[in-house]
Amino acid sequence: MHPTRRTIIAFGLSLTFAFVPLTAIFAASPQPAKGEHGMVVTAQHLASRVGVEVLKKGGNAVDAAVAVGYALAVVYPNAGNIGGGGFMTIRFKDGRSTFLDFRERAPLASTKTMYLGKDGEPVKGASLDGYLAVGVPGSVAGFETAREKYGTLPRQDLMAPAIRYAKDGFVLEQGDVASLEGGAERLARDSAAAAIFLKPDGKPYAIGERLVQADLAASLSAISEQGRDAFYKGPIADGIVRASVEKGGILAKADFENYAVRELEPVTCNYRGYEITSSPPPSSGGVIICEILNVLEFYPLSYLGAGSAETVKVMVEAMRHAYVDRNSALGDPDFVDNPVEKLLDKNYAKEIREKIDPFRAGVSQELMPKGFGESRETTHYSIVDNDGNAVAVTYTLNGSFGAGVVADGTGILLNNEMDDFTQKPGVPNLYGLVQGEANAIEPRKTPLSSMSPTIVAKDGKPFMVIGSPGGSRIITITLEAIVNVVDHGMNIQEAIDAPRIHHQWLPDTVYIEPFGLSPDTEKLLAGMGYHLDVTEATWGQAAGILVGGKSLAEIEKGGGARYNGAIDSRAASGEAIGY
């Protein structure tokens, strides 16, 4: 097939583009997984199989999500967790939707300046390493709330696979071993963690060896038998609190006893006729995705082309303006009055567009608000069941293996989520985010997140389930997958695999995945004044499902598989499985 050409008028210029068939551009992407009755996409193949088996036994998408969440805590220890927290977006078969916030909370003894030294500057590593970095975990409460309100199967049935993998172990494959090797130095600092994840000689496990987690199996068994009280009111909480007190943390039993899940209205917006349902504050994800999409809706992205200098330019400028709002205005809704209505207003998007110079790069410092002084170790999974219920879950330990600590006898890796708070206005966190007072540390407060479990609908029916890990890049990774499908005609696997760009206001840098843009495009962008950084770090592991076909073209043509799943080719051990 030969490229086709079109000429359009954009930004006052006559532009001619060559359109090469996408099958030629993205020939390296495998075909999406297909299924007629259900689809489960996770970052670890064993967890995907657990979810599919739940669907086959008659469980719904929420049942599968709970089973997957517990399974990932065993087979994906660098990010899967019951010692962290996260978000769940649910869209029911009748079109209703809801959102569960089971994110970590700041302990009662937290203070605004707890990570600052006598000189008023952040103490290196204090918010990342050890028990002082640990927020109150929410995953168990979140899974139990979801199961009790919206699931159909008993807890014991949903937890049995996770308990089996912890008790009997599972054989490590290349992706599992690479993860453990990457965390070996960190895990070696904590004796309880080292005893689980390193061999007796202190070396990482090898491919083909079996990882057994007996203490975690016991903790999961207690939760299976007694429910959330086993984690928040029993020996598990006692063990974590005891270790925290002994090793410089501030967790107390009351922190666990008082933990409660919030059920919130999701953020919704419309992009080119597609209804986006995503995470509300305390996540910035849904609001900022919608704000960026509102800006982009004016531009003819499908004509400008994926990866063109003009497409990249307008996306970067939309990101720049949206991340200013993210980093300065948003926070925990119990503590901050979030200007969600304003940020979602189409007229506000118009105001942003009017500030974008069509020929030159914007300057982030010029957008500094008055008074203004996350990583691939998150994981996301997407599920759709036979009835059309859809669930998107993103949960995290924050950094790889969290705080790198395990309380003796529990087998549970604990998060370092406190780093997501603003330690000091103007000081970047682990992901380089420069944030303000709205996200300052306060007792019981939830740190602002970028996690974006998202469900897209069209004409009242589920169309796409999408999300990703990636720290501050979660928002742009999820956004770009949507744009790649809706605007650029990619199939779901191509949309997820396509090279990515990212801008988060500060630092004033356009991050580009290696080979993401052509040298000519990079030259054009540099000529406009953009500072470009080609980097391999933290480009996420998206997990997505497209309903009705593998791409818009196939959906419109008809005859495609009902469910089409894709796990990011960047994910070493993930799998999309349909049935």
Beta strands, then each sheet from edge to edge (+ up, - down):
strand 1: 4-10
strand 2: 13-19
strand 3: 33-35
strand 4: 39-42
strand 5: 85-91
strand 6: 97-102
strand 7: 170-171
strand 8: 210-211
strand 9: 262-264
strand 10: 267-271
strand 11: 274-278
strand 12: 378-384
strand 13: 390-396
strand 14: 454-458
strand 15: 461-467
strand 16: 501-502
strand 17: 510-512
strand 18: 532-534
strand 19: 543-547
strand 20: 563-567
strand 21: 575-578
sheet 1: 1+ 2-
sheet 2: 3+ 20- 19+ 15- 14+ 11- 10+
sheet 3: 9+ 6- 5+ 13- 12+ 4- 21+
sheet 4: 7+ 8-
sheet 5: 16+ 17- 18-
end
